Amino acid sequence: MFQADRRDLSCQPPKLASPPDQQDQPRLVQVPGPDGQDMQFPDIWLRDNCRCKECYLPQTLSRLPQLWNHLDTSVRVMRQSVDVDQEVLCVEWSDGHASQYPFSWLRERDFSSARRQRYLRDFYRPEQKLWSGLDFEQVRQVFYYQELITCDSALQQWLHHLAVFGVALVKEAPLDMDVLRRLSNRVGFMRRTTYGEEFSVRAQPGASNYAYLAAPLPLHTDMPYFEYLPGVTMLHTLEQSASPGGVNLLADAFYVAELMRQRCPEQFRALCQTPVDWADIGSDGDLQFHNIWRAPVINLDAEGRCVRINHSIPQRDSHFSVPVEQVRPWYEAMATFVGLAHEHSCRFKTTPGDVLTFDNLRLVHGRTGYDDTDRNVRHILGAFVDWDIVYSRLRVLRSASVTSRPPDAP
C-alpha cells in the first residue's frame, strides 16, 4: 500500500543509478514501485514522453513534434517529487519544462527486464514455440468455423495459437466460395496480390504457376518474390482428390534454421548472408507482372532471431547476383536446409470443409502429386491475411477480454 504523503525531493538531486561523471551511463530517475522495488526510467525518455497538453495529444495517443524541433539531449532533472497519495511523479526540467506522470502509466512502461519481457510476450507478440514434425500431433489444434465467426474468445484463441505455433486447422466450414472472405473479415481484411484476393489451386491446362499442376509441389514459402511477404496463408479444401496423393506437407523452417545454427554454423551464416534472386514472371487474366525481390533464405532481426524464410525452388530466379566464390557454399548450405526440412516435416490430408491456416513467414509447405481426372478433382481455395492485421486484431481482442474480466478474476 502507498502512504498518503508527498515527498519533496527538490533539495537534493534526483537519484541516479550510476555516478554522474560517467557520461556514457544512462541517468535514471527512481520511482516507488508497487512491490516495494523502485522502478527506474531514463531521464531523457521521461522528457520525450511528457504527458502535458504541450507535448501530448490524447485523442491520437501520440506525442506532439514540437520538442523534436529543438531537442536538448543533455536535458536533466532539476527537481522531482512523488505524490504518493495521487500516485503521480512530478518533474521540473533543466529546459524550464514541468511534467507529471501517473504511476499507472509508468508501471506499464517500467524498464525492468521482467516488465519488458512480459510486455513483449503478452502484448507485443506471443512468444513462438518451435516444433519438429514428430511434435505435430501435439502442436496441431482444431478450431471450428462457426465458433470463429460468432465468438470473439474462440477467434482470440485461434489467432494466439497461430502466432505461437504457426499452424492451426479450422474444421466444419461450409463448402462455399466466401468462407475465406468471412474469416478474413473477422480478422480484418484480405491481402491482395497479383493473383487477386482469392486464388483457386487446382490442376489447370497451360498453368502459369507451378502450384496449378497436379505434380508434386515441393516445400516452399508463398511468394518470396515480394518484399512485403503475405503473412498468413489460408487454404480451404472444397474438393479433395480420392487418389492417394494430394497429401499436405508442413515443416517449421524456424526450427530447421535453429538446427543449422547449432550443427553447422557456417552454412547457417551462408543462408543468412547470401542474397538470392526470387522472381515471378507471367500473367493472370489481363494482368501481366514481373516481380523480383533479393533476400537471403533465412532472415534475422536485430537480435538474431528468425523472422522470415524465403524458399521456393520454382520461383528462385536463374539470376544469382553474388560473387562466384559464394555460389557453391550457398548450394551446399541449401542442400542441408532442404534435407532437414524434409526430415522434420509432417504429413496429413485435409478433407472438404477444412481450412488449413499457417504462418507463411515461418513454415514451408507443399503436397504430394495426385491424379487429376473429371471424376477425381482436387480444389483448394486460398487467400492471405497479413500478420500486422492479425496482431492488431489479437491485441484488440485481448484488451477487450481484460477490460471485461471481473476484478477478482485471475
Secondary structure as UniProt FT lines:
FT   STRAND          6..8
FT   TURN            10..11
FT   TURN            20..21
FT   TURN            23..24
FT   STRAND          28..31
FT   TURN            34..35
FT   STRAND          39..42
FT   HELIX           43..48
FT   TURN            53..55
FT   STRAND          56..57
FT   HELIX           58..60
FT   STRAND          62..63
FT   HELIX           66..69
FT   TURN            73..74
FT   STRAND          77..83
FT   TURN            84..87
FT   STRAND          88..93
FT   TURN            94..95
FT   STRAND          98..102
FT   HELIX           103..108
FT   HELIX           113..119
FT   HELIX           120..124
FT   HELIX           133..135
FT   HELIX           136..139
FT   STRAND          142..144
FT   HELIX           145..150
FT   HELIX           152..165
FT   STRAND          167..171
FT   TURN            177..178
FT   HELIX           179..187
FT   TURN            194..195
FT   STRAND          198..201
FT   TURN            205..206
FT   HELIX           210..212
FT   STRAND          217..220
FT   TURN            224..225
FT   STRAND          232..239
FT   STRAND          248..252
FT   HELIX           253..263
FT   HELIX           265..273
FT   STRAND          276..284
FT   TURN            285..286
FT   STRAND          287..295
FT   STRAND          298..300
FT   TURN            302..303
FT   STRAND          306..309
FT   TURN            314..315
FT   HELIX           324..326
FT   HELIX           327..343
FT   STRAND          346..348
FT   TURN            352..353
FT   STRAND          355..359
FT   TURN            360..362
FT   STRAND          363..367
FT   TURN            374..375
FT   STRAND          379..385
FT   HELIX           387..404
FT   TURN            407..408
//
